[in-house]
Each structure stands twice: as C-alpha cells, then as structure tokens.
Amino acid sequence: MSKVYHNAFYAMGTRMNVVLPHSDEELCERIYKMIKHEVERIETKLSYFLPHSLVSEINNRAYEADVKVDSEMWQILKICLDYNRLTFGAFDITMRKLVDFYKLNSDLDETDLTSCMKNIQLNDELQSIRFLDDSTKIDLGGFGKGYALEKVQKLIHDSPLENAFISFGESSILTKGKHPSGKAWQVGVNNYNNSGGTAYTFELVDDSISTSSNYFLDDSGQLTFKANVINPITGKLKKEIETVTVKSKSPIEAEIFSTAFMNLSKEQICAIKEKYIDVGVVRINFDNEELSLTHL
C-alpha cells in the first residue's frame, strides 16, 4: 500500500478533508494547496454571508438596477435556473426568506411565503441579473459545495494522481480511482435509528455522492432537527426524518438533485431519472423503528 497524504481546511461553513494515496508528498501538498485556493476563491464569490462576495453584491443591488456579472457567475445563474425548471421548481436558490422565517417561527411548519424564482430576471444581452421584488435574495448554499467539488474534480483529473478521496462536510463526497486496497471507496449513510451505525453503503469509483437531510446527529449522537428543507412550491417545512443520497459522476448534479429530491414524489424523481439514467438515488425514511429504504 502506498503512502497516504491527508490534510483538511475549513470552507463554506464546514470542513473539507483531502485524502491522496500517493508516495510523493511534495506533489500531494502542491495539489492540496491548489484545491484549497480554488475552494476559497469560489466561497469568496458565492457566499451568502460574506459581505463582499458577488452574491452579496447581487442581493444588495439587483432590485435597484441590473447587476452585471462575470462569465462564471452568469453560467452558474443559468445552470441554477435550468435545474429549477428541470426539478419542477424543487431546486430553488431563493429559499433564504423561508429559511429565515422558520428560524424565527420554530413552532410553525407552514407559511404563505413561497418561491421568489419568478422575480429573477436575467438579461442575456447585458449578462446581468435583476430582481423584480425587494424581498428577493439568492442563496447558493444548495449548489456551492457541488460546484466547488466539480472544480476540484477537474484539478485532480488533470493531475498525476490515480486515486483520491475528498469529503466536504461528510455530506458531499468526490472520488477518483479506488481505495489503496484496490477496492472501491466505501461511503456509508448514517443510520439515525442507531447512532454510529450505517443505513446504507455506497461503493464509489470515479463517482460523487451528496446527501441531504432535515436532521443531523450532533457531537453527542443526539438526533437534531434543522429547519432547512422547505418545499418551495407550498412553503411547507419537511419534518419527516429522511435522507436522500444521490450518486453521479457530476458533483453538481449530485448536490442539486439531493437537495431537490427531498421535496419531490417518487413519480417526479423517476421522471427526472429518465433523462439522467446514470444517476442513482437512495431515499431513507427513519420515522418508524424500522427504517424504510427506497432505490429510485
């Protein structure tokens, strides 16, 4: 077994762990620094919370006037709008208003507030964005990690590395090649009914997965609700204990679909999968003592 390089850094509100099985530590260190630099560059541009990010500039100015953006942001906005249509509106970058509402009204699970996607206006000629309502804001939190991993994927693909494992907050995973043992990389989905246990294991070779959930296990192993899975169409908060994990060659696809599929029916997910036949979906419901696992 070759030497294994491991390093980590904090970005986008979580930790990215970089595991590179390779004997050349200098090479691994150089690639790690490239990864870190690229992810931090993306965070500086896409963060909802950083006051000088391009997303913050858009949110502060787009109701008053058209905000011209660079070619990278323009492509990101087009991708997000395309996937909003593809997912029947379930992937939505204007959910920040609803997330903030439920943070302030934790006793509620329903609101009249809904999506603001209809208030986003893109101007192809100017390559600009405009909001038609003063309460509209964009938040790329359900897209950013996947986009960052897609950029990391290219960096690793263009490198001499044959194998790599990247974990972004444990919920978004990117792999290249295989585990140093020669087998596929194995990644488990937490079993919320059995703290520390695994509900399902994925085998990954040149794959990525993303898991979305409305609950998480805290440091003490306590299952904790988070009010961030909201149906953009109905405004309802999802309270069933559930995870959706999507496997894809594309980290962006995995990230977007895992977010969207939390609010879609089996029939809607299957309709999307007819166009994306290489995408794998595992939905796990933990509401009963015996978990319910569905492959879609």
N, C-alpha and C positions, 0 to 999 in steps of 0.2 A: 504494500500500500504506500502511495506517495505521501509526502508531507501535506498537511492541510493548513492553509492560511485562513485565519478568521479575524475579522475586525468589524466594528459597528459604529454608527453615528446616529444622532437624533435629528429627524426632519419631519415636517408635516404632522406634527403632534404625536409622533411615535418613533420607534427605533427601527433602523434598517440594519440587519445582520448580513454580512457578506462572507460566504464560505467558498474558498477557492482551493480545491485539491490540486496542488502543483508544487514541484520541488524548487522552483525559482522564486524565492521570497521577494526579491527585488522587483520582479515582474508583477507579482501579486500586489505588492504595495503600490506600484505605479497605477495599476488598473483600479485598485480601491480608491485612490485619490481622484482618478478621473470620474468614477461613479459618484463619489461624494460631491465633487464640484458640480456635476450635471444635475443631481437631485436638488442641491441647494439653489442652483440657478432657476430651476423650474418652480421651486417653492417661492422664491422671491417674486416670480411673475404671477403665479396662480393663487397665492394665499388670499383667503377672505379676510384674514386677521391682521396681516402686515399692512400698515398704513400707506406704505409707498409702493405696494405691488400694483401691477397693471389692473388686476381685478378690482382693487380698491379705487383706483382712478376711474374705472368704468362706473362703479357703483356710486361714486360721488358726483359724477358729471353727466352721465348718459341721459338723465331726464331733462337736463337743461339744453343739451346740444349733442350733435353727433360726435362720438369719440372715435377717432381714427386709431387703428391698431396695427401692429406689425403682422407679417405674413404668418408667423407661427400662431399667434393668438387668433387670427382670422380662421385658420384651418381648425383650430380647437373649437371655436364657436360653431362652425359649420358642422363638425362632427357631432357636437352635443345636440344641435337641433335635428340632425338626421336621425340620431338614435332616439330622440324624443318621439318622433313620428313612428319609427320602427317598433317601439315598445308600447304603442297605444297610449303614449303620454306618461308611462310609469317612470321612465328616466327623466328627471326634471331638475334643472340647475337653478330653479327659482324657489326652492323649498325653505330657504333660511327664515322667511317670515313665519312660516308654520312651525318650524323648529323652535324659534324664539317664543312663539305663542304658548306652546305646550310646556316649555320650561317655566313660564310664569303661571301656568294653569295646570298644574300636575294632577289635579283631581278630575280633569276632563279627558275625554277620548274622542271628541268630535268638535268641529268648528265649521263656520260658514266660509272661512278663508280657504282658497284653493290655489291652483297653479297660476303663475304670472307669465307663463311662456308666451301667451298671446300678446303680451306687452313688449316683447323683444322685437326690434326691427333692425334687420341687417341691410346695409346699403352696399351692394356689390361694386358699384362704380367708385364710391369713396373708400371702400373697405373699412366701414365704420359700423358702430352699434349705437342704437338709440332706444331709450325706454319711453313708453307711452303712458306710464303711470309713475307717480313719485314714490310709491312704496315698493317698486320692483328692484330687486337686488339679485345678482348671480353669485352662486357659491359652487365651486368646482370640487368640493370635497368628495363626491362620489365618482370622480373622474381622475383627479390628480395623481393618486398613487399608481393607478394603472398606466397613466401616461408616462410617469417617471420610470416605471419598470419597462415600458416599451423602449425608452431611450437607453436604459441600462442593457436591455436585451441586445440592442444593436452594438453597443460598446463591447460586450462580451463576445458577440458573434464575430466581430472584426478582430478579435484578439487571438493569440495562440492557444488560449485555454480550451481544453476539450470538455471540461466539466465545471459546473458552478451551481451554487445554491444561494438564492437571495430571498430573505424573508423580510417583508416590510410590515412590521407590526403583527406578525404571525397570521394575519388575515389575508394577505396578498403575497403569493409565492411565485418566484420565477426560477426555472431550472434550465441548465444546459447539460447535455450528456447524461451521465449516470453517476450514482454514488461510487466512492472509491472502491467499494467491494465488488463493483461490476454489475450490481443490480440497479433497478430503478430507484430514484429518490422516493421515499415513502413519507407522506404527509397525512396526519390524522385530523379529523374534525372533532372538537371537544364534545364529550357526552355530558350534557347538562344535568342528566339524571344520576350521574355517577362521577363526582368530582375527581378529576385526574384521569378519567377513562376516555376511551376513543369510541365515537359513534360510527365512524366510517374512515377507511384509509384509502387515499389516492396513491397510485403509482405514476410517477411523473418522469418522462424522458423528453427533454426539449419542450416542456409544457409550462403553462402557468395556471394557477387557480386563484380565485378570490372568494372569500366567504363573507356574506352579510348576515347580520343578526340584530334583533332588537333587545338582546340580553348579552351579558358578558359575565365571566367568572372573575371576581376581584381577587386581590392578593391572598385573601383568607379562604378562597374557594367558594365564597358566597355568590349565588346567582343574583345578578343585579339588573334591573330594567333600565333601558336608556330610551328616551323619547325621541328617536330619530328616524324611525321607519313610519312614514306617513304617506297615505295614498294621495297623490297629487290631484286626482280627479274628484274624490269625495271629501278630502280634508280629514279623514278618519285616521286615528292613531292605531297602529297594529299592536295588540297586546298578547296575542298567542305566542307561546315560546317556540321559536322556529329559527332555523338557519337555512340559507340557500348557498350552495357552493357551486361555482361554475368553472369548468376546466376548458381551456382553449390554448391554442398556440399564440394567441394575441393577448397580452396583459390588459390592454384597453378593453377588449371585448369581455374578458372575464370580469373586470371591475364594473363595467356598465351593466352587464346582464345580471350579475349577482345583486346589484342594487335594485334594478327594475323588477326582477322576478319575485322579490319579496311581496310585491303588490299585484301580481298577475295570477290569473287562474291557470290551471293545468292546460286547458284548451288554448289559451293565449300563448303560453310558453311553447307548446308544441307547434303552434302556427309559426312562431319565430324560428324554431329549430329546423323547420323545413327548409329555410334559407341558409341556415348555419349548421349543416349536418355533422360537422366535426366538433361541435360544442357539446360538452357533457354537463348535465345538471343533476345535482343531488339535493333534494329538499328533505329536511328532517324536522319533524314536529315532536316537541317534548311535553305537550300539555298533559298527557297521561303517563302513568308509571312506566308503561312500555312505550318506548319511542316508536314513531312511525316514520319509516324511511321510504322515499319515493325516488326512483330514477326517471328522469324526464328526457 
